[in-house]
Every structure is written in C-alpha cells, then in structure tokens.
Amino acid sequence: MSVLDKLIAVSLPIVPKPIVRVFAGPYIAGETLDDQIRVIEKLNGEGLMVASSILGELVTRREESEEAVRDYKNALDAIHARKLDSNIHIKPTHLGLKLDKEFCYDNICTILEHAKSKGNFVRMDMEDSPTIDDTLDLYFRVKQDFDNFGCVIQARMRRSLEDVRRLAKARANVRLCKGVYLEPRERAYTDPRIIQDNYAMLLQELLSAGCYVGIATHDEVLIWNAYRLIDKLGLERHQYEFQMLHGVERELRGIIRDAGHRLRVAVPYGPSWYPYSVRRLRKNPAIAGYVLKAMFK
Ligand SMILES: Cc1cc2nc3c(=O)[nH]c(=O)nc-3n(C[C@H](O)[C@H](O)[C@H](O)COP(=O)(O)OP(=O)(O)OC[C@H]3O[C@@H](n4cnc5c(N)ncnc54)[C@H](O)[C@@H]3O)c2cc1C
C-alpha cells in the first residue's frame, strides 16, 4: 500500500459525504431503480449488456435481507417489462450469510425462482476470504435446482485453482476477476505479476473445460491473453463475455465491443452507496488512486 493509499484509508472517517460521493459517483447508477433503468437503457443503446446489483453487504438484521429480496424482484420485473438486457448479481452477506446460512439459502432460491420465471440469470459475487467456503457450498447446493445461476472466482486467492477445477467439472458459469479485497499473504498472492499469471491460468482451465466465463478485468494484458485463448480454442462469441465496472476504462470497453466481443457492464445502485463506498475505499484504497487518475485523464 502506498503512503497516499494509507493516508486515504486512515482519513476516510473524516472525509465529508459529498467528497466520498465524488469517488463513488462514476461507479453507481444512483439511489433508485429508476436511476438504474436509465443507465441500463443507455448502455444497451451502446450495444453493451448490463449486470445490475443493489448496494448492500454484511447486513445485521433479517429485515435488511428481506428488503433486498423484494428490491431484486422489483428490479427483475422492471428489466423484464422493458425488455432490457441486464441480468443481476447478488452478494451473500447482503442476503444474510453472516446471520443464518439457511436463511441466506432461502433468500437466494427466492430470487432465482423469480429470475427463472422472467427468463433471467443471477450471479453470486465472491466476497472476502472468510466467506468463500460458505459461498461455494451455497453455489453448488442452489445450482442443483437452478441452471440460471453463476458464481465468481478471484485470481488473487491461492486456493482458486482447486476451486476452479471443481467448478470446471460441474461446467459452472463463472466470472473470473482478480479480487477486490486485500487479503493476508498466507491466503492470497500479493505480487501483481503472480495474480496476472494466475488469472491467465485459471481462465485457460475454465475455457478449456467448456465453462461459460465472464472475463471481468480492465487489465489490458489479461484482455489480450483472453483474446489469444479465445482464438486458440476457436470459441464462438456466445461462449464467453467480457465484463467491466461502470465508469471504468470506457475507451477500452468500446475497443472490445468494436472487435466483436460481447461486453457486460456491472452497474450497482441503491441508497446504501455511502457505507458501501467507505468500506470499499477503506479495504482497498488503491481504488481512490484509480479514480483520481481517471479524473485527471
Ligand atoms: C464485472 C466485475 C465484477 C466484479 N466482481 C467481483 C467480485 O464478485 N468479487 C471481487 O472480489 N471482486 C470483483 N470485481 C473486482 C475485481 O476483482 C478487481 O478488483 C477490479 O476489477 C480491478 O482489477 P482489474 O482486473 O481491472 O486489474 P487492475 O490491475 O486492478 O486494474 C487495471 C486498470 O483498470 C483500471 N481500474 C481498475 N479498477 C478500477 C476502479 N475501481 N476505478 C477506476 N479504474 C480502475 C485502472 O486503470 C487500472 O490500472 C469485479 C470486477 C468486475 C469488472
């Protein structure tokens, strides 16, 4: 962590809300479903697919998860009614993973049932390392009843090759990312070059096994490597997709789309943007550096 990153992390609690909003601004659609729908329509109009999510994590009351389930159902209804090209992604700790695993399982199944009735797809995000075992257990359990369900693997984690081999056997639909949480060295690679190489290796395992992969990265070296693999394996464009975060590397996403690949933009919304952004920036202050760089660009 650089000195600037450390400074950002310790000073966050005293940073006024409007300034945190500046950092969060490029990444979120707004506070309401209407804001989200406007952004989906715009991105769809540019030939991009969307992954919608509602901001929230680590809830401490069941009512918060129940509200999230209602909000996700409303979002799925709105997407369906307007014939928009957006699936959704959910966070296990938003749906009660830390409160009660059975409760979380039921919430996920309720959302999946609703998504299935609307012909839509749900992906479950991967959060920090203490939640990985439970998240993958939930994934394999829910997947027995729902084929419209995907998960996420983080290339940063030392365990990911083993997890990927299990998922490859199950022909899972996997989003591959580097991993946003800064993890202890005994669990995660910390050298960026190793994370890159691990990403490339995991992608090869998944694509070679015939898994549908959401290639989620803004790292052009990894995107180049994905192009190489797609070409080598002779994949059709419906067998994978690229994924990026809203507000990040717009130029690169246009380049990928114009090269004929499908690209999905992850767009979160909801009133909980402030606690979410503060936790994110505190966990990984490098994000603030990215935003500053992008603003000056
Ligand atoms: C669609 C999607 C879903 C994701 N889901 C998860 C998940 O479920 N679990 C999880 O742990 N992580 C998730 N992530 C985050 C991911 O793990 C990385 O933290 C993030 O994508 C940055 O890694 P990178 O591969 O882009 O490489 P980096 O080397 O981190 O970034 C490459 C370049 O992209 C730009 N960039 C990257 N991130 C940002 C940013 N936030 N703001 C501005 N510029 C930026 C910078 O120019 C940077 O130099 C997701 C990412 C995407 C795109």
The ligand as a MOL file (V3000), in Angstrom:
LIG
                    3D

  0  0  0     0  0            999 V3000
M  V30 BEGIN CTAB
M  V30 COUNTS 53 58 0 0 0
M  V30 BEGIN ATOM
M  V30 1 C -17.8310 -7.0420 -13.5950 0
M  V30 2 C -16.9470 -7.1540 -12.4020 0
M  V30 3 C -17.3840 -7.8480 -11.3030 0
M  V30 4 C -16.5670 -7.9990 -10.1820 0
M  V30 5 N -16.9660 -8.7880 -9.1410 0
M  V30 6 C -16.1280 -9.0270 -8.1200 0
M  V30 7 C -16.4520 -9.9390 -7.0910 0
M  V30 8 O -17.5110 -10.5750 -7.0810 0
M  V30 9 N -15.5570 -10.1110 -6.0850 0
M  V30 10 C -14.3590 -9.4490 -6.0480 0
M  V30 11 O -13.5830 -9.6560 -5.1120 0
M  V30 12 N -14.0390 -8.5470 -6.9980 0
M  V30 13 C -14.8790 -8.3400 -8.0320 0
M  V30 14 N -14.5250 -7.4550 -9.0180 0
M  V30 15 C -13.3670 -6.5400 -8.8380 0
M  V30 16 C -12.0960 -7.1480 -9.3730 0
M  V30 17 O -11.7490 -8.2520 -8.5610 0
M  V30 18 C -10.9430 -6.1420 -9.3560 0
M  V30 19 O -10.7620 -5.6070 -8.1070 0
M  V30 20 C -11.1350 -4.9950 -10.3210 0
M  V30 21 O -11.7700 -5.4010 -11.4770 0
M  V30 22 C -9.7750 -4.4100 -10.6880 0
M  V30 23 O -8.9660 -5.4160 -11.2300 0
M  V30 24 P -8.5230 -5.4530 -12.7800 0
M  V30 25 O -8.5480 -6.8590 -13.2350 0
M  V30 26 O -9.3170 -4.4930 -13.5550 0
M  V30 27 O -6.9740 -5.0850 -12.7340 0
M  V30 28 P -6.2260 -3.7690 -12.0680 0
M  V30 29 O -4.8000 -4.0800 -12.3360 0
M  V30 30 O -6.6740 -3.6110 -10.7110 0
M  V30 31 O -6.7630 -2.6310 -12.9780 0
M  V30 32 C -6.3420 -2.4340 -14.3110 0
M  V30 33 C -6.6220 -0.9700 -14.6630 0
M  V30 34 O -8.0420 -0.7640 -14.6760 0
M  V30 35 C -8.3710 0.4790 -14.0690 0
M  V30 36 N -9.2050 0.2150 -12.8930 0
M  V30 37 C -9.3810 -0.9670 -12.2580 0
M  V30 38 N -10.2740 -0.8480 -11.2440 0
M  V30 39 C -10.6410 0.4430 -11.2220 0
M  V30 40 C -11.5330 1.2000 -10.4230 0
M  V30 41 N -12.2230 0.6380 -9.4280 0
M  V30 42 N -11.6860 2.5190 -10.7150 0
M  V30 43 C -11.0220 3.0980 -11.7540 0
M  V30 44 N -10.1590 2.4430 -12.5390 0
M  V30 45 C -9.9670 1.1360 -12.2800 0
M  V30 46 C -7.0710 1.1580 -13.7130 0
M  V30 47 O -6.6930 1.9840 -14.7870 0
M  V30 48 C -6.1080 0.0160 -13.5850 0
M  V30 49 O -4.7820 0.3790 -13.8650 0
M  V30 50 C -15.3020 -7.3470 -10.1680 0
M  V30 51 C -14.8750 -6.6380 -11.2760 0
M  V30 52 C -15.6590 -6.5560 -12.4040 0
M  V30 53 C -15.1360 -5.8210 -13.5820 0
M  V30 END ATOM
M  V30 BEGIN BOND
M  V30 1 1 1 2
M  V30 2 1 2 3
M  V30 3 2 2 52
M  V30 4 2 3 4
M  V30 5 1 4 5
M  V30 6 1 4 50
M  V30 7 2 5 6
M  V30 8 1 6 7
M  V30 9 1 6 13
M  V30 10 2 7 8
M  V30 11 1 7 9
M  V30 12 1 9 10
M  V30 13 2 10 11
M  V30 14 1 10 12
M  V30 15 2 12 13
M  V30 16 1 13 14
M  V30 17 1 14 15
M  V30 18 1 14 50
M  V30 19 1 15 16
M  V30 20 1 16 17
M  V30 21 1 16 18
M  V30 22 1 18 19
M  V30 23 1 18 20
M  V30 24 1 20 21
M  V30 25 1 20 22
M  V30 26 1 22 23
M  V30 27 1 23 24
M  V30 28 2 24 25
M  V30 29 1 24 26
M  V30 30 1 24 27
M  V30 31 1 27 28
M  V30 32 2 28 29
M  V30 33 1 28 30
M  V30 34 1 28 31
M  V30 35 1 31 32
M  V30 36 1 32 33
M  V30 37 1 33 34
M  V30 38 1 33 48
M  V30 39 1 34 35
M  V30 40 1 35 36
M  V30 41 1 35 46
M  V30 42 1 36 37
M  V30 43 1 36 45
M  V30 44 2 37 38
M  V30 45 1 38 39
M  V30 46 1 39 40
M  V30 47 2 39 45
M  V30 48 1 40 41
M  V30 49 2 40 42
M  V30 50 1 42 43
M  V30 51 2 43 44
M  V30 52 1 44 45
M  V30 53 1 46 47
M  V30 54 1 46 48
M  V30 55 1 48 49
M  V30 56 2 50 51
M  V30 57 1 51 52
M  V30 58 1 52 53
M  V30 END BOND
M  V30 END CTAB
M  END
